[in-house]
Amino acid sequence: MSFKKHSRQYDLVVFGATGYTGLLCAEHITTHFPTDLKWAIAGRSAEKLQNVINECKSLNPDRQPPAIEICNLNDTDLGALTKKTFILITTVGPYAKYGEYAFKACAENGTHYFDCTGEAVWHMTMIRKYEATAKATGACLFPQAAIESAPSDLVTFKLASAIKSELSAPVKDVVISTHEIHGAPSGGTLHTLLSLFDVFHWKEVAKSHKPYALSPVQNSKRPPRPSLISRLTGLHSIPDLGLVTTSVAGGTNTAVVQRSWGLFKQEPSLQKHFHGPNFTYREFMRARNHLKGMAMHYGLVIGGLLLMFCPPFRKIMRKFVYQPGEGPSKEEQKKEYIQLRGVATPDVPTDTRKQALCKAEYSGGMYRCKWLVSKIKKFQADSLCSDCGAPLSGRFDDITGRPRTQRRRIYSGMSRP
């Protein structure tokens, strides 16, 4: 990893490094980033920040520790901090309550920005307020750059790239399914969900999940209309993905994927990545059987309604979940796992059996995965390049790497050979 030349004091700063996700981020930088990195950790407590440094030093004793920056949640402190760094990573949430200070400061000072929010409605609000400012200063801002919603966005990008490269065609439809997930959300994630409707009206949240709500340009093309049975049960049968149901993060991830489509279409420097004018996107979660799939769908519907319209429910739930700063232990994180599968159809004038299939998986803590946006450890893409179904397979060591091409059969359900 190399940074563009700049004149600022730091290459990057982790703001909120004393929290659960912030500490994991600092640990990952300590063990994986180049030793000549100029970086700092920032927060309100010098003592807690020093504890983070001590923890990181135990992981890599030979590495020069990061600097400490004391920074409170206000425009003055964040403005001063963002002027010192080329990139800011902020893990201070809920972003609907506390995120705007950092976002605004980065937009105004030309500082590149990453966060780990899943709050699409907040993301939409920040675009409306600060997109013009960021364009003027040259700041690149990447909300939802973690488990929500980077994997879905990157898998879509790779599927689209495979279709364009192997079939010389734009993309018609992409469907992604969370095929398997083992892990638990942190206290920060849970309290973000429970506090979202304390900040935003449900109508605003609903608006942020409308088609292309975050996109700079609209797309009139809509996904295939689900059958009456699918609308009633939440169940869909997708070729190569199997039985799927409603995804808890589907709306949030879809908003980001559709924004990427719009940016690829609008920005001249990005148009070579444009998925195509008839692009559609859907996201689901694997259903182990019909009964469990229906239960998951209605559980999400009922739970969502309670979150939106029943403040006492939100208050009670806060007492029974991880608190902010808490989350799965390191031993529990080692057992966590996520796998996404996707299928893309080319936009060609005649029916074809040619498709692109993809599998992306990660073993380890989901919150460590947050900081592997540019390096999904096990990323496989299988492009069906002939009507007989013989695949051209590529395994990507990182998201920008070139595939080591090999030929093998495609197995039912994309299981490993």
Summary of the structure (lengths in Angstrom):
residues: 417
radius of gyration: 21.5
end to end distance: 33.1
largest distance: 65.2
contacts: 1383
relative contact order: 0.13
helix: 41%
strand: 22%
